[in-house]
Amino acid sequence: GRLSDEGFGRQCTWRSLSIFRELRDWHVGNGHDLQDLSEVHVERFLEHRSKHWSIDSGDRSALRRLLAALRQEGLIPTALPIERTEYEQIVDVFAAYLTNERGLAASTVESHKLLSRRFLQEVCPAG
């Protein structure tokens, strides 16, 4: 209901519900309670998922909407500030450059961010 109410089409709604189910199954399968769901878990899930399947450009934003809706309903606690790793800080600066200096589309920037994270983890596995 909520996704349709916000103007999302059937395909987008189906995709969002599918990724929500995958996140829930992964989260519970790793021994966590649903009430503990947070951005940290979402990032770990997306990292895990990217090793097996491609990440759709809308997956991250769909999961952010899920967390916001769960918080609004009082089902999960308010977000704690996330401390950015060195990898994430480097990728953030690179993404800002791609957006502001190169004028790339958001979907292209997201693709480059994913590749940059993988590159940094390969080149500097210890951080």
DSSP file (Angstrom, degrees, kcal/mol; ACC not computed):
  #  RESIDUE AA STRUCTURE BP1 BP2  ACC     N-H-->O    O-->H-N    N-H-->O    O-->H-N    TCO  KAPPA ALPHA  PHI   PSI    X-CA   Y-CA   Z-CA
    1    1 A G     >        0   0    0      0, 0.0     4,-2.7     0, 0.0     5,-0.2   0.000 360.0 360.0 360.0 -50.6    0.0    0.0    0.0
    2    2 A R  H  >  +     0   0    0      1,-0.2     4,-1.6     2,-0.2     5,-0.1   0.900 360.0  48.7 -62.4 -42.4    2.5    2.6    1.0
    3    3 A L  H  4>S+     0   0    0      1,-0.2     5,-2.3     2,-0.2    -1,-0.2   0.918 113.9  46.2 -64.6 -42.4    4.7    2.3   -2.1
    4    4 A S  H >45S+     0   0    0      1,-0.2     3,-1.8     3,-0.2    -1,-0.2   0.903 110.0  54.6 -64.4 -40.3    1.7    2.5   -4.4
    5    5 A D  H 3<5S+     0   0    0     -4,-2.7    -1,-0.2     1,-0.3    -2,-0.2   0.820 104.0  55.8 -61.8 -30.8    0.4    5.5   -2.4
    6    6 A E  T 3<5S-     0   0    0     -4,-1.6    -1,-0.3    -5,-0.2    -2,-0.2   0.373 126.0-101.0 -85.9   5.8    3.8    7.2   -3.0
    7    7 A G  T < 5 +     0   0    0     -3,-1.8     2,-0.3     1,-0.3    -3,-0.2   0.616  69.8 149.3  91.4  13.2    3.4    6.8   -6.7
    8    8 A F      < -     0   0    0     -5,-2.3    -1,-0.3     1,-0.1    -2,-0.1  -0.633  43.1-123.4 -82.5 138.7    5.6    3.8   -7.4
    9    9 A G     >  -     0   0    0     -2,-0.3     4,-2.7     1,-0.1     5,-0.2  -0.131  27.9 -97.5 -73.5 173.4    4.6    1.5  -10.2
   10   10 A R  H  > S+     0   0    0      1,-0.2     4,-2.9     2,-0.2     5,-0.2   0.902 122.2  50.4 -59.2 -45.0    3.9   -2.2  -10.0
   11   11 A Q  H  > S+     0   0    0      2,-0.2     4,-2.5     1,-0.2    -1,-0.2   0.927 113.8  44.6 -61.3 -46.6    7.4   -3.2  -11.2
   12   12 A C  H  > S+     0   0    0      2,-0.2     4,-2.7     1,-0.2    -1,-0.2   0.901 113.9  50.1 -64.9 -41.9    9.1   -0.9   -8.7
   13   13 A T  H  X S+     0   0    0     -4,-2.7     4,-2.5     2,-0.2    -2,-0.2   0.922 111.7  47.8 -63.5 -44.3    6.8   -2.0   -5.9
   14   14 A W  H  X S+     0   0    0     -4,-2.9     4,-2.3     2,-0.2    -2,-0.2   0.928 112.8  48.9 -61.9 -44.8    7.4   -5.7   -6.7
   15   15 A R  H  X S+     0   0    0     -4,-2.5     4,-2.4     1,-0.2    -2,-0.2   0.915 111.8  49.1 -61.6 -44.2   11.2   -5.1   -6.9
   16   16 A S  H  X S+     0   0    0     -4,-2.7     4,-2.3     1,-0.2    -1,-0.2   0.925 111.7  48.0 -62.7 -45.1   11.1   -3.3   -3.5
   17   17 A L  H  X S+     0   0    0     -4,-2.5     4,-2.3     1,-0.2    -1,-0.2   0.884 111.0  52.4 -63.3 -37.6    9.1   -6.0   -1.8
   18   18 A S  H  X S+     0   0    0     -4,-2.3     4,-2.2     2,-0.2    -2,-0.2   0.930 111.1  45.2 -63.9 -46.2   11.4   -8.7   -3.2
   19   19 A I  H  X S+     0   0    0     -4,-2.4     4,-2.4     1,-0.2    -2,-0.2   0.854 110.7  55.3 -68.1 -33.3   14.5   -6.9   -1.9
   20   20 A F  H  X S+     0   0    0     -4,-2.3     4,-2.7    -5,-0.2    -2,-0.2   0.934 108.8  47.5 -61.7 -45.9   12.8   -6.4    1.5
   21   21 A R  H  X S+     0   0    0     -4,-2.3     4,-2.8     1,-0.2     5,-0.2   0.914 111.4  50.5 -62.0 -43.1   12.1  -10.1    1.8
   22   22 A E  H  X S+     0   0    0     -4,-2.2     4,-2.5     2,-0.2    -1,-0.2   0.917 111.5  48.4 -61.7 -43.0   15.7  -10.9    0.8
   23   23 A L  H  X S+     0   0    0     -4,-2.4     4,-3.1     2,-0.2     5,-0.2   0.937 112.3  48.8 -61.6 -47.2   17.0   -8.5    3.5
   24   24 A R  H  X S+     0   0    0     -4,-2.7     4,-2.8     1,-0.2     5,-0.3   0.937 113.3  46.4 -58.9 -48.4   14.7   -9.9    6.1
   25   25 A D  H  X S+     0   0    0     -4,-2.8     4,-2.3     1,-0.2    -1,-0.2   0.907 115.6  45.8 -62.6 -42.4   15.7  -13.5    5.3
   26   26 A W  H  X S+     0   0    0     -4,-2.5     4,-1.2    -5,-0.2    -2,-0.2   0.927 114.3  48.7 -65.0 -45.2   19.4  -12.7    5.3
   27   27 A H  H  <>S+     0   0    0     -4,-3.1     5,-1.8    -5,-0.2     3,-0.5   0.941 117.2  39.5 -62.1 -51.1   19.1  -10.6    8.5
   28   28 A V  H ><5S+     0   0    0     -4,-2.8     3,-2.0     1,-0.2    -1,-0.2   0.886 111.5  59.1 -67.2 -39.0   17.2  -13.3   10.5
   29   29 A G  H 3<5S+     0   0    0     -4,-2.3    -1,-0.2    -5,-0.3    -2,-0.2   0.741 101.4  56.0 -62.4 -23.2   19.3  -16.0    8.9
   30   30 A N  T 3<5S-     0   0    0     -4,-1.2    -1,-0.3    -3,-0.5    -2,-0.2   0.210 126.8 -99.5 -93.9  14.2   22.4  -14.4   10.4
   31   31 A G  T < 5S+     0   0    0     -3,-2.0     2,-0.3     1,-0.3    -3,-0.2   0.632  78.9 133.2  84.8  14.8   20.9  -14.6   13.9
   32   32 A H      < -     0   0    0     -5,-1.8     2,-0.3     2,-0.0    -1,-0.3  -0.687  55.4-120.8 -98.2 152.1   19.6  -11.0   14.2
   33   33 A D    >   -     0   0    0     -2,-0.3     3,-1.8     1,-0.1     4,-0.2  -0.650  23.1-123.1 -82.8 147.1   16.2   -9.9   15.4
   34   34 A L  G >  S+     0   0    0     -2,-0.3     3,-1.6     1,-0.3    -1,-0.1   0.834 111.2  64.3 -58.6 -32.0   14.1   -7.9   13.0
   35   35 A Q  G 3  S+     0   0    0      1,-0.3    -1,-0.3    41,-0.1    -3,-0.0   0.661  94.8  61.0 -67.2 -15.0   13.9   -5.1   15.6
   36   36 A D  G <  S+     0   0    0     -3,-1.8    -1,-0.3    40,-0.1     5,-0.2   0.409  73.5 133.0 -90.9   1.6   17.7   -4.6   15.3
   37   37 A L    <   +     0   0    0     -3,-1.6     2,-0.3    -4,-0.2    -3,-0.0  -0.271  28.0 153.2 -59.1 134.1   17.6   -3.7   11.6
   38   38 A S     >  -     0   0    0     38,-0.1     4,-2.2     1,-0.1     5,-0.1  -0.898  60.2 -87.2-150.9 176.8   19.7   -0.7   10.8
   39   39 A E  H  > S+     0   0    0     -2,-0.3     4,-2.7     1,-0.2     5,-0.2   0.853 123.8  58.7 -59.9 -35.6   21.7    1.0    8.0
   40   40 A V  H  > S+     0   0    0      1,-0.2     4,-2.2     2,-0.2    -1,-0.2   0.930 107.7  45.3 -60.7 -44.8   24.8   -1.0    9.0
   41   41 A H  H  > S+     0   0    0      2,-0.2     4,-2.7     1,-0.2    -2,-0.2   0.888 111.1  53.4 -66.2 -38.8   22.9   -4.2    8.4
   42   42 A V  H  X S+     0   0    0     -4,-2.2     4,-2.7     2,-0.2    -2,-0.2   0.927 109.7  48.0 -61.6 -44.7   21.5   -2.9    5.1
   43   43 A E  H  X S+     0   0    0     -4,-2.7     4,-2.3     2,-0.2    -2,-0.2   0.909 112.5  48.5 -63.4 -41.6   25.1   -2.1    3.9
   44   44 A R  H  X S+     0   0    0     -4,-2.2     4,-2.6    -5,-0.2    -1,-0.2   0.905 111.8  50.3 -63.8 -40.7   26.3   -5.5    4.9
   45   45 A F  H  X S+     0   0    0     -4,-2.7     4,-3.2     2,-0.2    -2,-0.2   0.933 111.2  47.5 -62.1 -46.8   23.4   -7.1    3.2
   46   46 A L  H  X S+     0   0    0     -4,-2.7     4,-2.3     2,-0.2    -2,-0.2   0.884 112.1  50.2 -64.6 -37.6   24.0   -5.2    0.0
   47   47 A E  H  X S+     0   0    0     -4,-2.3     4,-0.7     2,-0.2    -1,-0.2   0.935 113.6  45.7 -63.7 -45.9   27.7   -6.0    0.1
   48   48 A H  H >< S+     0   0    0     -4,-2.6     3,-1.0     1,-0.2     4,-0.4   0.931 114.1  48.9 -60.1 -46.7   26.9   -9.7    0.6
   49   49 A R  H >X S+     0   0    0     -4,-3.2     4,-3.2     1,-0.2     3,-1.5   0.857 102.7  61.2 -64.5 -36.1   24.3   -9.5   -2.2
   50   50 A S  H 3< S+     0   0    0     -4,-2.3    -1,-0.2     1,-0.3    -2,-0.2   0.719  96.4  61.5 -66.7 -19.4   26.7   -7.8   -4.6
   51   51 A K  T << S+     0   0    0     -3,-1.0    -1,-0.3    -4,-0.7    -2,-0.2   0.702 119.4  25.2 -76.3 -18.9   29.0  -10.9   -4.4
   52   52 A H  T <4 S+     0   0    0     -3,-1.5     2,-0.3    -4,-0.4    -2,-0.2   0.715 130.4  15.7-114.7 -33.6   26.2  -13.1   -5.9
   53   53 A W  S  < S-     0   0    0     -4,-3.2    -1,-0.3     0, 0.0     2,-0.2  -0.918  83.1 -92.8-139.8 162.3   24.0  -10.8   -7.9
   54   54 A S        -     0   0    0     -2,-0.3     2,-0.5    -3,-0.1    -3,-0.1  -0.529  39.9-122.4 -76.5 147.4   24.1   -7.3   -9.4
   55   55 A I        -     0   0    0     -2,-0.2     2,-0.2    -5,-0.1    -1,-0.1  -0.793  22.2-130.6 -91.4 126.3   22.7   -4.5   -7.2
   56   56 A D    >>  -     0   0    0     -2,-0.5     3,-1.8     1,-0.1     4,-0.5  -0.500  20.4-118.8 -73.4 145.5   19.9   -2.6   -8.9
   57   57 A S  T 34 S+     0   0    0      1,-0.3     4,-0.4    -2,-0.2     3,-0.2   0.759 113.2  48.7 -59.6 -24.5   20.4    1.2   -8.7
   58   58 A G  T 3> S+     0   0    0      1,-0.2     4,-2.3     2,-0.1    -1,-0.3   0.500  86.2  88.6 -93.3  -3.6   17.1    1.5   -6.7
   59   59 A D  H <> S+     0   0    0     -3,-1.8     4,-2.3     1,-0.2     5,-0.2   0.928  87.6  47.6 -61.8 -47.5   17.9   -1.2   -4.1
   60   60 A R  H  X S+     0   0    0     -4,-0.5     4,-2.0     1,-0.2    -1,-0.2   0.924 114.9  45.4 -62.3 -44.8   19.7    1.1   -1.7
   61   61 A S  H  > S+     0   0    0     -4,-0.4     4,-2.2     1,-0.2    -1,-0.2   0.868 110.8  54.2 -68.6 -34.3   17.0    3.8   -1.8
   62   62 A A  H  X S+     0   0    0     -4,-2.3     4,-1.9     1,-0.2    -1,-0.2   0.910 109.9  47.3 -63.0 -40.9   14.2    1.2   -1.5
   63   63 A L  H  X S+     0   0    0     -4,-2.3     4,-2.4     2,-0.2    -2,-0.2   0.836 109.0  54.0 -71.8 -31.6   15.9   -0.1    1.7
   64   64 A R  H  X S+     0   0    0     -4,-2.0     4,-2.5     2,-0.2    -1,-0.2   0.914 108.2  50.3 -64.4 -41.4   16.3    3.4    3.1
   65   65 A R  H  X S+     0   0    0     -4,-2.2     4,-2.5     2,-0.2    -2,-0.2   0.893 109.0  52.6 -62.3 -38.8   12.6    3.9    2.5
   66   66 A L  H  X S+     0   0    0     -4,-1.9     4,-2.7     2,-0.2     5,-0.2   0.947 109.9  47.0 -61.1 -49.0   11.9    0.7    4.4
   67   67 A L  H  X S+     0   0    0     -4,-2.4     4,-2.4     1,-0.2    -2,-0.2   0.911 112.3  50.5 -60.5 -42.2   14.0    1.7    7.4
   68   68 A A  H  X S+     0   0    0     -4,-2.5     4,-2.4     1,-0.2    -1,-0.2   0.913 111.9  47.3 -62.1 -42.5   12.3    5.1    7.4
   69   69 A A  H  X S+     0   0    0     -4,-2.5     4,-1.7     2,-0.2    -2,-0.2   0.908 111.9  49.9 -66.2 -41.9    8.8    3.5    7.3
   70   70 A L  H  <>S+     0   0    0     -4,-2.7     5,-2.9     1,-0.2     6,-0.8   0.883 113.0  47.3 -64.5 -37.9    9.8    1.0   10.1
   71   71 A R  H ><5S+     0   0    0     -4,-2.4     3,-1.4    -5,-0.2    -2,-0.2   0.906 108.4  54.4 -68.3 -41.2   11.1    3.9   12.2
   72   72 A Q  H 3<5S+     0   0    0     -4,-2.4    -2,-0.2     1,-0.3    -1,-0.2   0.852 110.3  46.9 -60.9 -34.6    8.0    6.0   11.6
   73   73 A E  T 3<5S-     0   0    0     -4,-1.7    -1,-0.3    -5,-0.1    -2,-0.2   0.472 115.8-117.4 -85.6  -2.3    5.8    3.1   12.8
   74   74 A G  T < 5S+     0   0    0     -3,-1.4    -3,-0.2    -4,-0.2    -2,-0.1   0.714  79.0 124.7  75.6  21.2    8.1    2.6   15.9
   75   75 A L  S   <S+     0   0    0     -5,-2.9    -4,-0.2    -6,-0.2    -5,-0.1   0.719  74.2  26.6 -88.0 -22.2    9.2   -0.9   14.8
   76   76 A I  S    S-     0   0    0     -6,-0.8    -2,-0.2    -9,-0.1   -40,-0.1  -0.960  93.4 -97.5-134.8 155.9   12.9   -0.2   14.9
   77   77 A P        -     0   0    0      0, 0.0     3,-0.1     0, 0.0    -2,-0.1  -0.196  50.2 -81.0 -70.9 163.6   14.9    2.3   16.9
   78   78 A T        -     0   0    0      1,-0.1     2,-0.1    -7,-0.1     0, 0.0  -0.272  60.1 -90.6 -59.1 147.0   16.1    5.7   15.6
   79   79 A A        -     0   0    0     -3,-0.1    -1,-0.1     1,-0.1   -41,-0.1  -0.337  35.4-139.4 -65.1 138.2   19.2    5.6   13.5
   80   80 A L        -     0   0    0     -3,-0.1   -41,-0.1     1,-0.1     2,-0.1  -0.696  36.7 -89.9 -89.9 150.5   22.5    6.0   15.2
   81   81 A P        -     0   0    0      0, 0.0     2,-0.5     0, 0.0    -1,-0.1  -0.394  44.2-133.6 -59.8 135.4   25.2    8.1   13.5
   82   82 A I        -     0   0    0     -2,-0.1     2,-0.6    -3,-0.0    -3,-0.0  -0.816   7.2-136.6 -97.3 126.3   27.2    5.9   11.3
   83   83 A E        -     0   0    0     -2,-0.5     2,-0.3     1,-0.0    -1,-0.0  -0.720  24.9-131.7 -81.1 121.9   31.0    6.3   11.5
   84   84 A R        -     0   0    0     -2,-0.6    -1,-0.0     1,-0.1     2,-0.0  -0.555  15.3-132.0 -78.6 133.8   32.3    6.2    7.9
   85   85 A T     >  -     0   0    0     -2,-0.3     4,-2.4     1,-0.1     5,-0.2  -0.285  28.3-104.6 -73.6 167.9   35.2    3.9    7.2
   86   86 A E  H  > S+     0   0    0      1,-0.2     4,-2.4     2,-0.2     5,-0.2   0.908 124.0  53.7 -60.8 -40.8   38.2    5.2    5.2
   87   87 A Y  H  > S+     0   0    0      1,-0.2     4,-2.7     2,-0.2    -1,-0.2   0.950 110.1  46.6 -55.4 -50.2   36.9    3.3    2.2
   88   88 A E  H  > S+     0   0    0      1,-0.2     4,-2.6     2,-0.2    -1,-0.2   0.873 110.7  52.0 -63.8 -38.2   33.6    5.0    2.4
   89   89 A Q  H  X S+     0   0    0     -4,-2.4     4,-2.1     2,-0.2    -1,-0.2   0.914 111.6  46.7 -64.8 -41.9   35.1    8.4    2.9
   90   90 A I  H  X S+     0   0    0     -4,-2.4     4,-2.4     2,-0.2    -2,-0.2   0.931 113.9  47.7 -63.9 -45.8   37.2    7.9   -0.2
   91   91 A V  H  X S+     0   0    0     -4,-2.7     4,-2.8     1,-0.2    -2,-0.2   0.884 109.9  53.6 -64.1 -38.6   34.3    6.7   -2.2
   92   92 A D  H  X S+     0   0    0     -4,-2.6     4,-2.3     2,-0.2    -1,-0.2   0.918 109.9  47.0 -61.4 -44.1   32.1    9.6   -1.0
   93   93 A V  H  X S+     0   0    0     -4,-2.1     4,-2.1     2,-0.2    -2,-0.2   0.918 113.6  48.7 -64.2 -43.1   34.7   12.1   -2.1
   94   94 A F  H  X S+     0   0    0     -4,-2.4     4,-2.6     1,-0.2    -2,-0.2   0.908 110.9  50.4 -62.9 -42.5   35.0   10.4   -5.5
   95   95 A A  H  X S+     0   0    0     -4,-2.8     4,-2.3     2,-0.2    -2,-0.2   0.895 109.1  51.3 -63.6 -40.4   31.2   10.3   -5.9
   96   96 A A  H  X S+     0   0    0     -4,-2.3     4,-3.3     2,-0.2     5,-0.5   0.905 110.3  49.9 -63.2 -40.5   31.0   14.0   -5.1
   97   97 A Y  H  X>S+     0   0    0     -4,-2.1     4,-2.2     2,-0.2     5,-1.6   0.941 111.0  48.7 -61.2 -47.9   33.6   14.6   -7.8
   98   98 A L  H  <5S+     0   0    0     -4,-2.6     6,-2.4     3,-0.2     5,-0.2   0.877 118.9  40.1 -61.1 -37.7   31.7   12.6  -10.3
   99   99 A T  H  <5S+     0   0    0     -4,-2.3     4,-0.4     4,-0.2    -2,-0.2   0.953 126.3  30.4 -75.4 -51.9   28.5   14.4   -9.5
  100  100 A N  H  <5S+     0   0    0     -4,-3.3    -3,-0.2    -5,-0.2    -2,-0.2   0.879 131.3  28.4 -81.4 -40.2   29.7   17.9   -9.1
  101  101 A E  T  <5S+     0   0    0     -4,-2.2    -3,-0.2    -5,-0.5    -1,-0.1   0.846 132.0  31.2 -92.3 -37.4   32.7   18.1  -11.5
  102  102 A R  S   <S-     0   0    0     -5,-1.6    -3,-0.2     2,-0.1    -4,-0.2   0.644  92.3-136.8 -98.2 -16.9   31.8   15.6  -14.1
  103  103 A G        +     0   0    0     -4,-0.4    -4,-0.2    -6,-0.3    -3,-0.1   0.803  39.0 170.5  68.7  30.4   28.0   15.9  -14.0
  104  104 A L        -     0   0    0     -6,-2.4    -1,-0.2     1,-0.1    -2,-0.1  -0.393  38.0-100.3 -75.8 152.7   27.3   12.2  -14.1
  105  105 A A     >  -     0   0    0      1,-0.1     4,-2.5    -2,-0.1     3,-0.3  -0.308  31.6-112.2 -67.6 153.7   23.8   10.8  -13.5
  106  106 A A  H  > S+     0   0    0      1,-0.2     4,-2.5     2,-0.2     5,-0.2   0.873 117.6  52.8 -56.8 -40.9   23.0    9.4  -10.1
  107  107 A S  H  > S+     0   0    0      1,-0.2     4,-1.8     2,-0.2    -1,-0.2   0.881 110.4  47.9 -65.6 -36.7   22.7    5.8  -11.5
  108  108 A T  H  > S+     0   0    0     -3,-0.3     4,-2.3     2,-0.2    -2,-0.2   0.908 110.8  51.0 -68.3 -42.0   26.2    6.1  -13.1
  109  109 A V  H  X S+     0   0    0     -4,-2.5     4,-2.5     1,-0.2    -2,-0.2   0.915 108.3  52.3 -61.2 -43.4   27.7    7.5   -9.9
  110  110 A E  H  X S+     0   0    0     -4,-2.5     4,-2.2     2,-0.2    -1,-0.2   0.901 109.1  50.2 -60.4 -41.0   26.2    4.5   -7.9
  111  111 A S  H  X S+     0   0    0     -4,-1.8     4,-2.2     1,-0.2    -1,-0.2   0.923 111.9  47.4 -62.2 -44.5   27.8    2.1  -10.4
  112  112 A H  H  X S+     0   0    0     -4,-2.3     4,-2.6     1,-0.2    -2,-0.2   0.863 109.4  54.3 -65.8 -35.6   31.1    3.8  -10.0
  113  113 A K  H  X S+     0   0    0     -4,-2.5     4,-2.5     2,-0.2    -1,-0.2   0.929 108.7  48.4 -63.0 -44.7   30.8    3.8   -6.2
  114  114 A L  H  X S+     0   0    0     -4,-2.2     4,-2.1     1,-0.2    -2,-0.2   0.934 114.2  45.4 -61.4 -46.9   30.2    0.1   -6.2
  115  115 A L  H  X S+     0   0    0     -4,-2.2     4,-2.6     1,-0.2    -1,-0.2   0.882 111.9  52.8 -64.1 -38.1   33.2   -0.6   -8.4
  116  116 A S  H  X S+     0   0    0     -4,-2.6     4,-2.8     2,-0.2     5,-0.2   0.910 107.9  50.4 -64.7 -42.6   35.4    1.8   -6.4
  117  117 A R  H  X S+     0   0    0     -4,-2.5     4,-2.3     2,-0.2    -2,-0.2   0.940 112.8  46.5 -59.4 -47.4   34.5    0.0   -3.1
  118  118 A R  H  X S+     0   0    0     -4,-2.1     4,-1.9     2,-0.2    -2,-0.2   0.918 112.1  51.1 -61.5 -43.4   35.4   -3.3   -4.7
  119  119 A F  H  X S+     0   0    0     -4,-2.6     4,-2.9     1,-0.2     5,-0.3   0.942 110.8  47.7 -58.9 -49.8   38.7   -1.9   -6.1
  120  120 A L  H  X S+     0   0    0     -4,-2.8     4,-2.7     1,-0.2     7,-0.2   0.876 111.1  51.1 -61.6 -38.1   39.7   -0.5   -2.7
  121  121 A Q  H  < S+     0   0    0     -4,-2.3    -1,-0.2    -5,-0.2    -2,-0.2   0.836 113.6  45.3 -69.5 -31.6   39.0   -3.7   -1.0
  122  122 A E  H  < S+     0   0    0     -4,-1.9    -2,-0.2    -5,-0.2    -1,-0.2   0.920 120.2  38.6 -73.7 -45.1   41.0   -5.6   -3.5
  123  123 A V  H  < S+     0   0    0     -4,-2.9    -2,-0.2     1,-0.3    -3,-0.2   0.869 133.0  23.3 -75.6 -38.4   44.0   -3.2   -3.5
  124  124 A C    ><  +     0   0    0     -4,-2.7     3,-1.9    -5,-0.3    -1,-0.3  -0.590  67.4 165.3-128.3  68.8   44.0   -2.5    0.2
  125  125 A P  T 3  S+     0   0    0      0, 0.0    -1,-0.1     0, 0.0    -2,-0.1   0.786  78.3  53.5 -60.8 -26.8   42.2   -5.4    2.0
  126  126 A A  T 3         0   0    0     -3,-0.1    -5,-0.1     1,-0.0    -2,-0.0   0.569 360.0 360.0 -84.0  -7.6   43.5   -4.4    5.4
  127  127 A G    <         0   0    0     -3,-1.9   -41,-0.1    -7,-0.2    -6,-0.1   0.414 360.0 360.0 100.7 360.0   42.1   -0.9    5.0
